[in-house]
Amino acid sequence: MALYQFRATNADGQINKGQVEALHELDLEAQLKRVGLFLISAKALAGRRRMVKRMPRREVIDFFFQLEMLVRAGVPILTALGDLRDESESPNSRDLASGLFEKIEAGSTFGEAVAVYPGVFSPTVISLIRSGEVTGQLPDVLKEIVRSLKWQDEMAAQTKKLLMYPSFVMVVIGGVVFFLMIYLVPQLVGFLKNMGQGIPLQTRLLIGLSQFFVDYWWLILASPPVLVMAMLALSAAFPGVRYRLHQAQLGIPFVGPILKKMILARFADTFALMYRTGIPLIEGLVYCQEISSNVVIQQAVRRARERVINGAALSESFAAEMLFPSLVIRMLKVGESTGALDSALNNISYFYTRDIDESVGKVQAMIEPALTVLMGLILGWIMLAVLGPIYDTISKMKT
């Protein structure tokens, strides 16, 4: 099939422009007639329209924001997508809007059209859009999706902020140590051995460690990526290994509790969003289970959902899992008793979001001096091991 750019008119004489895949111009004309359009001109474009498989979160947020503004202003969804296709500055957004336009023009609903792009739209977003279409609340649902995606983007930025600095400093420390062991220490070894006196224990240890670096530098450099790849392979192949790794992730000092709060905050935000848009409680828990990035929490949500299916109260179902803090259980009880579960869940998300901001700042304030001290200890030991024998020799010469 070829991709055609066309100009057509409807029964009222309005001009429509767009792009459609067709076998030839007669097929294109037949497709347009089925939707009440009459072909004026057509031009075959080189190649086929690119199928959007992935989009950065920022572009998805911008796409939904513009679409929500147009739909809320009363613009029909098909016309809104046509405007985005013709005017968007992002190639991804243009191709996505064009693909959705064609699907809806061919008779699909908006929910069915977005389901064709699983790499762009998550199952949660697809379910929310379908619910918004059924209830007639599509503008409100799109607004909530934009808010939720922005919040998720902020949480991702907090995670990077938490992990990037210590990772960078550890790489710098590793590079400095590698340089000292490979280049500097070997140059001093000959001098130390020719001084004609006994070499202290710490100096012998330094020389042995330096020799190991010189002989097996390739093994040292290859070990970290190989270990990471091996752990990822084992995690993908064995669910038990993946569970243990995710359990250990939550137990990392200082960092683990923050990661847990991020996961629980996203769980509460997504659950509140789905509940507010009319998605059934059990179905909402299924999606919340899927968006939880940690297997330990995923299985806890699954077990809680099974208890709800068997007739237990929501708060009791989660209380049976020792993983969820008392704040979560208390807010769920308040939501059940007042009938405002979405507001209670939003309170959980708000509390954890604010707590995450403060915790990240505290951890960074602790990590910086700790890594500085570590760097100082490593360099101090090397300097002591190198300069110690030299100082002893100078002292003997004076006496």
Disulfide bonds with the S-S distance in Angstrom:
none
